[in-house]
Amino acid sequence: MLLLTGYAERLSAREGETLRFHVANATGEPVRAKVVRVVCADANPQIGGVVTEPVPLAVSTLAEPGPQAVPSGSYAVVGISGQPHSLGDCTVTIRLHPTLKLSRRQVVLSWLDERGVGLELELTPALTLKGRIGTGSGEATVESRGAVPLNAWSTVTLTVDTAAGMLGLSVTALAAHAVADAVSTTLPASAQPAGGSRRLSLASGSDQAPVDTFNGRLENPKLFSRALSSGEVARVWAGESVEGLLAAWDFALEMHTGRIIDTGPGGHHGELVNTPTRAVTGSTWTGREHCFRHAPDQYGAIHFHDDDLDDCRWPATHAVTIPEGFKSDAYALILTAGGLEENIPFFVVPPKGRARARIAVLVSTYTYTIYGNHARPEWMLDAQWREAHIAQTKAWGAYPYNPGAHREYGLSTYNYHTDGSGIAIVTWRRPMLNLRIGYITYPYPEIRGSGLRHYPADSHLLMWLASKGYEVDLITDHELHHEGLALLARYKTVVTGSHPEYHTAQMLDALQAYRDTGGKLVYLGGNGFYWKIALDPARDGLIEIRRGEGGIRAWAAEPGEYYNQFDAEYGGLWRRNARPPQKLVGVGFTAQGNFVGSYYRIKPEARSNPRVSWIFDGVTADTVGGEGFSGRGAAGFELDRVDKRLGSPESAVVVAASENHPPQAPWMLVPEEQLTHITTIPGETHKQLIRADMTWFDCPGGGEVFSVGSITFCGALPVDRFENDISRILDNVLARFSA
């Protein structure tokens, strides 16, 4: 755990709004806080290092921050009315699919209070199942003889039979030829078993916190007020009605919410904590349907993880209120205590319904969140790479903490849960260590320059705009999603950062409508508009991604699980949802290599074409962008190209294309373009498709689009103190577009 860290309740604020911060401080010293404007988030000494400016914005201390834990681990809590419950005879039956063996116990179900009264079912370190009953005057436990299989379904039933004086446990694996395991023990003498005086919890040993949490899937737990025979339990799972039902939780209902629905007579509905993964296949999935809306009975499972986290739930400790007229820009709360310093970036956006500039810069806060706390595989697996990263961070005085060393704050959707399943849901309500001033993604400055991505990399663009005297408003993905075209229509030009990768349908609708009604759109990145995301309908800052078929992916969604739980829509690539990036900005993702760059060669015909020749006013060289602070070149790492088959407009003109990409990358064509090891869908060779197309086109409604097709483009802007050909090209475009 870091001694000093924190997060903002959201990533943007408007004048008149109060933005609260949640800070944890274990230094033992008081915290001092101030706000600065972020001029440069790049720690590279060659660019001048990190630069911030003080601003007259007061910080209110709501509470002195203290140490805080991170409540990781998802679970469910249900309320049974009339507590405490003297059930006497009872039966609990549930299906489980464990995914991880641990050295600790994992609680499947708990109704056991602090007095030891109630029921509990756990998965032991040996992967056996253990049932427990406490009566206040005694305890009885029963344990299966054999281990349950990992990554497979089993039916588990715990039965209390007071007439027979027995506690019984049966476990039946659902695999073919499985043998049932049934054991029993004697109940404590002279005591009536009772439910504990607390709520029943699933996947946690507590109804108040994640304790001994379970890793795996649980399905359709049911509670009966009498001891069922094995035949009756079989009838229950066959869908028949059996007398004595108290509760039956159907996880296939209301998947977009944090509720679990009891279809039994009492309506004992429950709530989920830390947003486990829903819309996952259950024990009866046949593979005939891949959408849970079409076969909800086959999706009656929830996947719980011991590292799920949707909100750190720390108390608010500081606040800033944005005054009237405060400049839209990038800012950060700077915290100091005990000789340590921490920064928490945020953005001030213009007042709703107003624009203060002709140009808006779209800040990719959803992409920042999706990548939040990305523990890179190199950090995790390559000691030499990790040592180089640490050494460069120290040498530059860069941000000192890496998500790979601090898994406790939850990782990114580019990482895996502890049980090996891909992380599909993330939140910005937690410290995101790579969303920090001075954070370095890649070491080796002699090859990769500053080695920045996302937030620090986008500061190259903001620095350039300031140096050229452009007045701009910053808007974020959050405002774009919620306000749509009404937000964009006030601007002559909208400019993206280096990597606007993740979008909702509302965001794409707004950008397309803006472009088609006369707006000027400048796409300054690569691998943009690529993945479709879904937002929690009730809570801002909670984002879902299903990495379905196709795409360069950190992990692949399981078959049958390509539909989002938050909006019930097919996820994955926008290309597979009829919206390739080429339809919006003319270019789309084609190839990826290591974080190294090359140059563009200007097309000779572009200089003589009056529709586009103005782009190169003042540029005499045939090649541009051979240097840069990202990958040492303006065209690198992730590249986009024109493809009219995928929707690039007929009016699109490729004015320059990259070439001679360093072979040590090595380069990989995106999977959705490959057919075999030697053939591609477009019919060109793999090598021909590895290029960035700098492209311009106009639209029937008077709009225009300029795209650069490279994620490292903005890193070339600060070269030679912003006096270079890449800088001149962008200056020409923005001067014309915003005139």
BAFI-125089 format. One record per residue (C-alpha): y negated, z, x. Coordinates in Angstrom, 3 decimals, padded with zeros to 6 digits, always signed. Layout:
! BAFI-125089
v/w/u
Y/Z/X
...
//
This chain:
! BAFI-125089
v/w/u
+000.000/+000.000/+000.000
-003.513/-000.749/+001.166
-005.755/+002.283/+001.575
-008.690/+000.472/-000.026
-008.401/-002.421/-002.456
-009.189/-003.469/-006.000
-009.697/-006.254/-008.506
-012.206/-007.464/-011.081
-011.361/-007.404/-014.772
-012.122/-011.131/-014.819
-013.283/-013.699/-012.288
-016.568/-014.787/-013.869
-019.498/-013.283/-015.735
-022.735/-014.381/-017.431
-026.179/-012.839/-017.572
-026.227/-009.877/-019.896
-022.520/-009.242/-019.356
-021.068/-006.278/-017.511
-018.245/-006.929/-015.078
-016.003/-003.965/-014.267
-013.995/-003.452/-011.111
-010.858/-001.395/-010.628
-010.658/+000.163/-007.182
-007.941/+002.200/-005.469
-009.018/+004.387/-002.548
-006.570/+006.423/-000.484
-008.799/+006.848/+002.572
-009.918/+010.324/+001.550
-013.528/+009.214/+002.066
-016.101/+008.238/-000.590
-016.486/+004.557/-001.449
-019.738/+002.669/-000.990
-020.187/-000.556/-002.959
-022.647/-003.432/-002.880
-022.807/-007.045/-004.070
-023.416/-010.005/-001.753
-023.758/-013.738/-002.217
-020.985/-015.581/-000.403
-022.513/-018.312/+001.733
-019.417/-019.090/+003.824
-015.910/-017.685/+003.303
-014.519/-019.378/+006.434
-014.001/-016.987/+009.363
-013.758/-019.815/+011.912
-016.266/-019.117/+014.732
-016.821/-022.874/+015.134
-018.368/-023.024/+011.681
-020.349/-019.814/+012.207
-017.866/-017.369/+010.701
-018.169/-015.567/+007.406
-021.732/-015.453/+006.108
-022.948/-013.350/+003.178
-026.406/-012.461/+001.887
-027.517/-009.267/+000.141
-028.629/-009.610/-003.471
-030.628/-007.238/-005.668
-027.781/-006.388/-008.013
-027.112/-002.711/-008.668
-023.559/-001.387/-008.683
-022.793/+001.451/-011.069
-020.102/+003.951/-010.146
-018.105/+004.747/-013.268
-015.657/+007.043/-011.493
-014.907/+007.947/-007.895
-011.853/+005.848/-006.976
-008.700/+007.615/-005.913
-005.182/+006.579/-004.891
-003.379/+004.383/-007.390
+000.188/+003.213/-007.784
+001.228/-000.224/-008.988
+003.367/+000.079/-012.152
+005.672/-002.866/-011.407
+008.685/-003.602/-013.554
+009.005/-004.883/-017.089
+010.649/-003.045/-019.948
+010.571/-002.624/-023.712
+009.768/+000.368/-025.894
+010.667/+000.737/-029.568
+009.570/+003.434/-031.957
+012.180/+004.959/-034.226
+010.433/+006.900/-036.976
+011.240/+010.509/-037.765
+011.710/+011.756/-034.203
+013.616/+013.680/-033.033
+016.715/+011.972/-034.394
+019.856/+013.892/-035.162
+022.038/+010.847/-035.367
+025.411/+012.426/-035.009
+027.779/+009.472/-034.955
+026.171/+006.333/-033.584
+026.918/+003.024/-031.888
+024.731/+000.970/-029.553
+025.856/-002.550/-028.711
+024.024/-005.026/-026.478
+024.676/-008.069/-024.332
+023.547/-008.054/-020.726
+023.384/-010.526/-017.875
+022.609/-008.616/-014.628
+021.084/-010.614/-011.798
+020.755/-008.186/-008.895
+022.858/-005.551/-007.190
+020.785/-002.635/-005.878
+021.384/+000.623/-004.068
+019.868/+002.471/-007.039
+020.793/+002.657/-010.691
+019.303/+000.201/-013.184
+018.735/+001.510/-016.682
+019.797/-000.784/-019.498
+018.880/+001.521/-022.367
+017.492/+005.027/-022.482
+016.927/+007.447/-025.316
+017.113/+010.512/-023.121
+014.208/+012.933/-023.034
+013.066/+015.427/-020.413
+015.467/+018.045/-021.837
+018.403/+015.747/-021.242
+018.878/+015.162/-024.966
+019.873/+011.713/-026.127
+021.714/+008.594/-024.979
+021.514/+006.439/-021.884
+023.258/+003.365/-020.504
+022.888/+002.304/-016.884
+024.157/-000.205/-014.353
+025.309/+001.664/-011.248
+024.973/+000.534/-007.618
+028.671/-000.446/-007.814
+027.853/-002.691/-010.817
+029.863/-000.504/-013.147
+028.334/+000.579/-016.432
+027.831/+004.260/-017.170
+027.094/+005.815/-020.546
+025.631/+009.282/-020.901
+025.018/+011.637/-023.809
+023.120/+014.891/-023.668
+023.075/+017.474/-026.433
+020.837/+020.154/-024.997
+023.830/+022.392/-024.259
+025.969/+019.938/-022.389
+026.430/+016.409/-021.144
+029.188/+013.836/-021.130
+029.384/+010.608/-019.131
+031.739/+007.683/-019.265
+031.965/+004.842/-016.724
+033.670/+001.473/-016.810
+036.610/+001.034/-014.480
+035.576/-002.393/-013.231
+032.318/-003.959/-012.161
+030.503/-006.300/-014.502
+029.922/-009.797/-013.102
+026.491/-010.785/-011.825
+024.801/-013.777/-013.424
+027.211/-013.726/-016.353
+027.127/-012.314/-019.858
+028.993/-009.213/-021.007
+029.033/-007.323/-024.294
+028.575/-003.577/-023.862
+029.108/-000.990/-026.591
+028.480/+002.759/-026.384
+029.969/+004.806/-029.237
+029.527/+008.457/-030.220
+032.304/+009.673/-032.552
+031.760/+013.359/-033.379
+034.801/+013.549/-035.660
+037.058/+012.486/-032.813
+034.931/+014.363/-030.266
+034.725/+011.231/-028.129
+032.121/+009.196/-026.209
+033.425/+005.655/-025.791
+032.296/+002.698/-023.672
+033.621/-000.838/-023.912
+032.659/-003.771/-021.709
+033.810/-007.330/-022.376
+032.774/-010.182/-020.112
+032.189/-013.364/-022.080
+033.743/-015.601/-019.437
+037.026/-017.294/-020.301
+040.147/-015.130/-019.963
+038.060/-011.985/-019.461
+039.806/-008.674/-020.081
+037.981/-005.960/-022.005
+037.350/-002.650/-020.279
+037.405/+000.327/-022.673
+037.095/+003.953/-021.592
+036.256/+007.224/-023.341
+035.618/+010.864/-022.641
+035.338/+014.089/-024.599
+032.012/+015.111/-026.057
+030.524/+018.480/-025.067
+031.960/+021.265/-027.177
+030.103/+022.968/-030.038
+027.128/+020.668/-029.998
+025.894/+017.926/-032.272
+024.802/+014.817/-030.329
+021.186/+013.885/-031.037
+018.683/+011.243/-030.177
+016.039/+012.392/-027.726
+012.507/+013.273/-028.806
+011.013/+010.147/-027.295
+010.972/+006.441/-027.948
+013.944/+004.315/-027.063
+013.359/+002.125/-024.008
+015.147/-000.968/-022.763
+015.316/-001.866/-019.052
+013.591/+001.394/-017.994
+014.549/+005.051/-017.787
+011.226/+006.046/-019.357
+009.172/+005.006/-022.357
+005.977/+005.735/-020.418
+006.461/+003.940/-017.096
+008.792/+001.564/-015.277
+011.514/+003.888/-013.951
+014.834/+002.633/-012.529
+014.133/-000.733/-014.105
+016.792/-003.345/-014.810
+016.992/-006.843/-013.318
+018.504/-009.396/-015.611
+018.698/-010.506/-019.210
+019.260/-008.394/-022.277
+020.078/-009.801/-025.668
+020.064/-008.570/-029.264
+020.513/-004.794/-028.951
+021.731/-003.178/-032.162
+021.895/+000.458/-033.255
+024.215/+001.863/-035.930
+024.303/+005.303/-037.521
+028.082/+005.621/-037.301
+030.913/+005.043/-034.877
+032.080/+001.434/-035.161
+035.597/+000.299/-034.423
+036.178/-002.494/-031.913
+036.898/-004.827/-034.815
+033.606/-003.974/-036.453
+031.726/-004.580/-033.205
+033.353/-008.002/-032.998
+032.209/-008.708/-036.553
+028.658/-007.669/-035.607
+028.544/-010.215/-032.803
+030.068/-012.826/-035.096
+026.986/-012.431/-037.285
+028.601/-010.483/-040.110
+026.968/-007.585/-041.929
+028.412/-004.182/-041.006
+027.540/-000.929/-042.742
+025.338/+001.637/-041.014
+022.804/-000.648/-039.310
+019.684/+001.224/-038.185
+018.012/-001.439/-036.050
+018.671/-004.926/-034.697
+016.109/-006.368/-032.305
+015.957/-010.156/-032.296
+014.264/-011.280/-029.094
+014.038/-014.870/-030.316
+011.246/-013.927/-032.719
+007.524/-014.015/-031.844
+008.175/-015.093/-028.265
+004.492/-015.825/-027.695
+003.635/-012.157/-028.172
+004.376/-008.865/-026.476
+006.285/-007.637/-029.534
+010.003/-007.363/-030.178
+011.033/-007.571/-033.793
+013.540/-005.336/-035.534
+015.327/-007.262/-038.298
+017.084/-004.111/-039.493
+016.181/-002.100/-042.584
+013.681/+000.195/-040.855
+011.468/-002.381/-039.165
+011.376/-000.413/-035.904
+009.464/-003.040/-033.955
+008.719/-002.563/-030.294
+006.461/-003.669/-027.481
+007.039/-005.194/-024.085
+005.399/-003.842/-020.963
+004.520/-006.039/-017.964
+005.416/-009.273/-019.759
+009.019/-010.131/-018.900
+010.129/-013.744/-019.216
+011.048/-014.931/-022.698
+012.154/-018.320/-024.039
+015.202/-018.088/-021.784
+018.743/-019.039/-022.691
+021.040/-016.397/-024.118
+024.764/-015.875/-024.224
+025.352/-018.547/-026.866
+023.364/-021.435/-025.355
+025.413/-024.637/-025.611
+023.127/-027.041/-023.752
+022.751/-029.278/-026.796
+019.191/-028.125/-027.423
+016.603/-027.524/-024.709
+013.777/-026.264/-026.916
+014.001/-022.729/-028.270
+012.197/-023.787/-031.437
+015.164/-025.998/-032.341
+017.888/-023.415/-031.718
+016.279/-019.954/-031.709
+019.633/-018.187/-032.056
+020.566/-019.512/-028.594
+017.432/-018.027/-027.010
+017.821/-014.397/-028.022
+017.409/-013.029/-024.487
+014.619/-011.541/-022.403
+014.690/-011.645/-018.590
+013.422/-008.369/-017.116
+012.430/-007.993/-013.450
+011.660/-004.898/-011.416
+008.586/-006.631/-009.955
+007.024/-008.014/-013.143
+003.338/-007.093/-013.357
+000.738/-008.161/-015.905
-001.957/-005.556/-015.180
-002.263/-002.831/-012.548
-003.817/-000.656/-015.271
-006.096/+001.138/-012.821
-009.156/+002.828/-014.304
-012.486/+001.034/-014.018
-014.480/+002.582/-011.174
-017.484/+000.283/-010.666
-019.534/-002.107/-012.754
-022.317/-004.655/-012.362
-024.478/-005.990/-015.187
-025.750/-009.517/-014.592
-029.518/-009.595/-015.213
-031.394/-012.380/-016.945
-032.139/-015.332/-014.686
-029.574/-014.344/-012.060
-028.507/-017.384/-010.041
-025.150/-018.963/-010.803
-023.215/-018.754/-007.530
-020.289/-017.180/-005.669
-020.563/-013.421/-005.122
-018.395/-010.539/-004.011
-018.256/-006.786/-004.378
-018.081/-005.275/-000.886
-016.358/-001.895/-000.644
-016.376/+000.393/+002.382
-014.632/+003.732/+002.898
-013.063/+005.541/+005.832
-013.956/+002.774/+008.265
-012.273/+000.122/+006.084
-013.836/-002.758/+004.179
-012.593/-004.749/+001.204
-014.130/-007.628/-000.738
-013.546/-008.706/-004.345
-014.990/-012.161/-005.130
-016.371/-013.187/-008.501
-018.539/-015.966/-009.908
-021.703/-015.871/-011.974
-021.831/-018.722/-014.475
-024.868/-019.865/-016.489
-025.664/-018.444/-019.936
-023.546/-019.796/-022.755
-025.141/-022.859/-024.279
-027.512/-023.428/-021.348
-027.493/-025.274/-018.048
-029.855/-024.554/-015.184
-028.881/-027.540/-013.025
-027.835/-031.159/-013.393
-024.617/-030.597/-011.460
-021.797/-028.227/-012.337
-019.113/-027.218/-009.854
-015.826/-026.464/-011.575
-014.223/-023.477/-009.830
-010.428/-023.576/-010.113
-009.832/-019.948/-011.056
-006.582/-020.695/-012.899
-005.240/-022.380/-009.772
-006.462/-019.429/-007.684
-004.532/-017.086/-009.984
-001.361/-019.176/-010.006
-001.417/-019.036/-006.177
-002.536/-015.387/-006.179
-000.676/-013.423/-003.488
+001.284/-016.422/-002.266
+003.631/-015.080/+000.403
+004.218/-018.240/+002.382
+007.805/-018.938/+003.516
+006.596/-019.293/+007.102
+005.259/-015.739/+007.022
+008.486/-014.425/+005.556
+010.944/-016.364/+007.736
+009.254/-017.421/+010.994
+008.344/-014.550/+013.340
+006.440/-016.842/+015.711
+004.339/-018.237/+012.858
+003.679/-014.732/+011.560
+002.608/-013.480/+014.989
+000.293/-016.472/+015.422
-001.263/-015.756/+012.037
-001.858/-012.108/+012.897
-003.302/-013.020/+016.303
-005.704/-015.597/+014.875
-006.807/-013.220/+012.136
-007.666/-010.582/+014.724
-009.397/-013.049/+017.058
-011.631/-014.363/+014.272
-012.233/-011.034/+012.551
-010.767/-012.638/+009.431
-009.403/-010.898/+006.354
-006.634/-008.725/+007.798
-004.083/-008.463/+004.973
-001.390/-010.926/+003.957
+000.584/-011.007/+000.683
+003.779/-011.405/+002.699
+003.331/-007.863/+003.951
+002.243/-006.433/+000.586
+004.679/-007.481/-002.088
+003.732/-004.365/-004.071
+000.806/-006.194/-005.721
+003.070/-008.875/-007.160
+003.537/-012.314/-005.653
+002.539/-015.792/-006.812
+004.290/-018.405/-008.899
+005.179/-019.996/-005.556
+007.489/-017.067/-004.851
+010.628/-015.530/-006.269
+011.369/-012.289/-008.053
+013.608/-009.835/-006.222
+016.603/-011.204/-008.150
+015.963/-014.760/-006.911
+014.503/-016.186/-010.118
+011.175/-018.001/-009.915
+007.992/-016.135/-010.822
+006.645/-017.833/-013.958
+003.925/-015.422/-015.153
+001.008/-014.017/-013.148
-002.220/-012.156/-013.787
-005.610/-011.790/-012.141
-005.698/-008.080/-013.057
-004.396/-007.015/-009.652
-005.540/-007.315/-006.046
-005.062/-010.942/-004.954
-005.148/-010.798/-001.168
-005.562/-014.547/-000.649
-008.549/-014.609/-003.012
-010.699/-012.958/-000.375
-013.600/-013.865/+001.892
-012.218/-014.798/+005.292
-008.575/-015.220/+004.296
-006.644/-017.640/+006.542
-003.669/-019.533/+005.130
-002.554/-021.429/+008.237
-002.832/-020.421/+011.920
-002.968/-022.762/+014.924
-006.680/-023.739/+014.932
-006.120/-026.469/+017.541
-004.130/-028.407/+014.904
-005.289/-027.189/+011.523
-008.937/-026.251/+012.063
-009.807/-023.315/+009.837
-006.467/-023.379/+008.026
-007.969/-022.597/+004.619
-006.903/-023.249/+001.055
-008.297/-022.517/-002.400
-011.170/-020.002/-002.547
-012.173/-019.957/+001.145
-011.677/-023.728/+001.428
-013.919/-024.381/-001.563
-016.751/-022.561/+000.180
-017.021/-025.639/+002.450
-018.230/-027.581/-000.594
-020.657/-024.866/-001.697
-022.069/-024.660/+001.838
-022.589/-028.406/+001.886
-024.321/-028.462/-001.501
-026.706/-025.736/-000.381
-027.410/-027.494/+002.916
-028.317/-030.707/+001.083
-030.572/-028.935/-001.362
-028.529/-029.578/-004.502
-029.100/-027.129/-007.313
-025.786/-026.452/-009.047
-024.268/-024.245/-011.696
-020.815/-022.795/-011.121
-018.453/-022.881/-014.078
-014.824/-021.789/-014.016
-011.570/-022.827/-015.610
-011.907/-019.937/-018.039
-015.134/-021.256/-019.556
-013.825/-024.822/-019.552
-010.670/-023.858/-021.458
-012.520/-021.844/-024.096
-015.687/-023.945/-024.507
-014.515/-027.468/-023.755
-016.871/-030.435/-023.954
-019.768/-028.284/-025.188
-019.805/-026.658/-021.751
-019.697/-029.910/-019.768
-021.988/-032.050/-021.909
-025.108/-030.346/-020.544
-024.501/-031.678/-017.031
-025.114/-035.087/-015.500
-022.278/-034.509/-013.030
-019.219/-032.256/-012.805
-017.678/-031.726/-009.362
-014.274/-030.216/-008.607
-013.216/-028.277/-005.549
-010.414/-029.066/-003.143
-007.403/-028.288/-005.320
-007.812/-028.271/-009.121
-004.048/-028.330/-009.717
-003.360/-026.269/-012.869
-004.781/-027.089/-016.292
-004.362/-026.534/-019.990
-004.546/-029.318/-022.557
-007.959/-028.030/-023.661
-009.297/-028.443/-020.127
-008.024/-032.010/-019.773
-009.329/-032.894/-023.243
-012.783/-031.651/-022.277
-012.892/-033.491/-018.955
-011.704/-036.734/-020.510
-014.193/-036.509/-023.371
-016.977/-035.739/-020.897
-016.074/-038.757/-018.779
-015.770/-041.058/-021.800
-019.138/-040.070/-023.270
-021.238/-040.806/-020.203
-020.436/-037.914/-017.867
-020.046/-038.390/-014.139
-016.917/-036.748/-012.719
-016.371/-036.184/-008.988
-012.847/-035.172/-007.961
-012.977/-033.859/-004.387
-009.386/-032.736/-003.969
-005.752/-033.707/-003.829
-002.732/-032.848/-005.961
-005.060/-032.213/-008.860
-004.389/-032.102/-012.610
-000.697/-031.849/-011.772
+000.957/-028.920/-013.560
+000.644/-027.865/-017.178
+000.063/-024.162/-017.812
-000.015/-021.893/-020.833
-002.270/-018.896/-021.391
-001.319/-015.685/-023.107
-002.868/-016.036/-026.585
-003.980/-012.397/-026.689
-004.925/-011.478/-023.105
-007.199/-013.351/-020.711
-006.016/-013.755/-017.159
-002.287/-013.969/-017.892
-000.935/-017.433/-017.029
+002.499/-019.046/-017.393
+004.018/-022.005/-015.535
+007.429/-023.570/-016.172
+008.412/-025.669/-013.182
+010.481/-028.141/-015.135
+011.930/-031.494/-014.218
+010.136/-033.351/-011.426
+007.341/-032.361/-009.106
+007.142/-030.792/-005.670
+008.217/-027.289/-006.664
+008.567/-023.909/-005.019
+011.415/-023.228/-007.456
+012.985/-025.002/-010.389
+013.158/-023.686/-013.934
+016.681/-023.210/-015.236
+018.096/-025.870/-017.561
+017.030/-025.220/-021.122
+013.981/-023.247/-020.021
+011.268/-025.874/-019.692
+009.307/-024.700/-022.746
+006.542/-022.097/-022.428
+006.873/-018.794/-024.199
+003.097/-018.509/-024.703
+002.555/-021.777/-026.607
+006.105/-023.086/-027.293
+005.202/-026.405/-025.639
+007.100/-028.349/-023.005
+005.796/-027.329/-019.595
+006.166/-028.892/-016.179
+004.153/-031.827/-014.893
+001.311/-033.307/-016.880
+002.837/-036.642/-015.879
+005.902/-035.753/-017.960
+003.587/-034.807/-020.827
+002.025/-038.304/-021.042
-001.048/-037.327/-019.016
-000.653/-038.441/-015.397
-003.688/-037.553/-013.262
-004.350/-041.271/-012.829
-005.408/-041.456/-016.492
-008.206/-038.951/-015.904
-009.418/-039.463/-012.339
-007.788/-042.729/-011.272
-005.509/-041.206/-008.643
-002.489/-038.913/-008.695
-000.271/-036.963/-006.323
+001.854/-039.194/-004.108
+002.837/-037.377/-000.883
+002.705/-034.068/+000.960
+002.981/-033.124/+004.616
+002.060/-030.194/+006.807
-001.547/-029.054/+006.945
-002.799/-031.879/+009.166
-005.196/-034.682/+008.356
-006.193/-038.216/+009.243
-009.044/-040.582/+008.422
-009.929/-043.197/+005.781
-010.397/-046.879/+006.545
-013.131/-048.445/+004.439
-012.025/-051.574/+002.577
-014.071/-054.553/+003.832
-014.344/-055.910/+000.299
-015.921/-052.648/-000.854
-018.980/-053.257/+001.320
-019.637/-056.586/-000.361
-018.931/-055.443/-003.909
-022.234/-054.400/-005.541
-020.366/-052.153/-007.961
-019.326/-049.854/-005.096
-021.169/-050.857/-001.917
-023.809/-048.156/-002.515
-021.161/-045.531/-001.746
-021.387/-046.496/+001.931
-025.142/-046.701/+002.335
-025.913/-045.461/+005.846
-022.257/-045.610/+006.891
-021.591/-048.232/+009.556
-018.187/-047.169/+010.895
-014.980/-048.751/+009.650
-013.168/-045.408/+009.588
-014.506/-042.079/+008.338
-013.332/-038.491/+008.218
-011.381/-038.275/+011.456
-012.541/-034.683/+011.988
-012.630/-031.686/+009.730
-012.196/-027.953/+009.362
-009.161/-028.471/+007.120
-006.239/-030.091/+008.874
-008.579/-031.757/+011.391
-009.151/-034.698/+009.066
-010.594/-035.604/+005.684
-007.341/-037.145/+004.417
-004.458/-034.754/+004.758
-001.818/-032.326/+003.523
-001.594/-033.502/-000.111
-002.581/-037.046/-000.988
-003.335/-038.926/-004.214
-003.278/-042.690/-004.803
-004.084/-045.256/-007.464
-001.267/-046.438/-009.728
-002.296/-048.610/-012.666
+001.211/-048.316/-014.056
+000.499/-044.595/-014.499
-002.937/-045.056/-015.998
-005.443/-045.847/-013.264
-008.104/-047.885/-015.121
-008.309/-051.619/-014.593
-011.879/-051.070/-013.421
-010.745/-048.741/-010.616
-011.761/-049.882/-007.149
-010.128/-048.410/-004.059
-013.063/-048.293/-001.641
-011.162/-046.674/+001.261
-007.610/-045.588/+001.995
-006.174/-043.233/+004.566
-003.793/-044.355/+007.289
-002.081/-043.300/+010.503
-001.044/-039.903/+009.191
+000.333/-037.719/+011.999
+004.131/-038.116/+012.044
+004.677/-034.445/+012.939
+003.766/-033.496/+009.370
+006.501/-034.657/+008.295
+005.597/-036.464/+005.092
+007.477/-036.234/+001.815
+007.040/-038.506/-001.168
+006.748/-036.579/-004.438
+010.175/-036.394/-006.121
+008.967/-038.041/-009.319
+008.335/-041.272/-007.369
+011.712/-041.439/-005.597
+014.817/-043.152/-006.904
+017.009/-043.101/-003.820
+016.530/-042.424/-000.141
+015.203/-045.978/+000.290
+013.831/-046.991/-003.122
+010.882/-045.763/-005.183
+009.743/-046.164/-008.781
+006.636/-048.215/-007.787
+008.824/-050.481/-005.628
+006.824/-049.875/-002.453
+008.303/-048.252/+000.617
+007.997/-044.538/+001.217
+005.537/-045.183/+004.052
+003.315/-047.400/+001.896
+002.994/-044.631/-000.680
+001.791/-042.041/+001.845
-001.932/-042.546/+001.549
-005.104/-041.179/-000.040
-007.095/-043.671/-002.088
-010.841/-043.057/-002.251
-011.606/-044.556/-005.639
-014.461/-045.305/-008.036
-014.394/-046.543/-011.621
-016.647/-046.660/-014.647
-015.843/-046.006/-018.288
-016.814/-047.857/-021.483
-018.936/-044.909/-022.624
-021.084/-045.043/-019.502
-019.233/-042.430/-017.495
-018.212/-042.836/-013.879
-015.554/-041.217/-011.703
-015.359/-040.845/-007.935
-012.118/-039.485/-006.462
-011.191/-038.860/-002.848
-007.447/-038.255/-003.212
-007.143/-035.613/-000.487
-006.966/-031.846/-000.439
-008.645/-031.627/+002.999
-011.682/-033.776/+002.152
-014.155/-030.912/+001.689
-013.186/-029.508/+005.096
-014.827/-032.554/+006.703
-018.216/-031.936/+005.079
-019.464/-029.247/+007.550
-018.613/-031.277/+010.687
-021.636/-031.735/+012.995
-023.716/-029.421/+010.836
-023.130/-031.550/+007.740
-024.355/-034.755/+009.412
-021.315/-037.044/+009.291
-020.046/-040.053/+007.371
-018.013/-038.049/+004.840
-021.166/-036.062/+004.111
-023.188/-039.279/+003.664
-020.617/-040.724/+001.268
-020.659/-037.662/-000.953
-024.454/-037.471/-000.769
-024.659/-041.090/-001.942
-022.333/-040.379/-004.850
-024.052/-037.201/-006.025
-027.541/-038.652/-005.637
-026.595/-041.580/-007.873
-024.526/-039.588/-010.363
-027.097/-036.838/-010.864
-030.205/-039.041/-010.884
//
